[in-house]
Amino acid sequence: MEFLKLLRSQWDRAAAAALTVGGLLALVLGWLGISGTTEPARQLPYIVSGAVGSIFALGCAATLWLSADLRDTWRKLQEVSSAIRSGLDVRDGSSASQPAHADPVVERRPVPSSATGPRR
């Protein structure tokens, strides 16, 4: 039951894994078909079905996996954004020491004389 729940929540990663296995299988089967013959006319169907199909499946798998990673990143950013808006410290969940509208104290340092203007 847990496996089905995980599969439902991570459908894009599961599809990426299935496409990766399918792409590698198509590549191996294409190689097995092409390795037995030396005639280019007989090799062409294996090249088209095996190599092109494998490249397409592996490209789709990579796209799905990256999409899942981006979705995880967006979810984490949303959590951080919500914590900042509510005034909570992200690390430990306690409320911040300063109110959200207060300006932080900025240390003022003197500007070096060489940075004040152009040299003459």
Summary of the structure (lengths in Angstrom):
residues: 120
radius of gyration: 28.2
end to end distance: 77.2
largest distance: 79.5
contacts: 251
relative contact order: 0.09
helix: 69%
strand: 2%
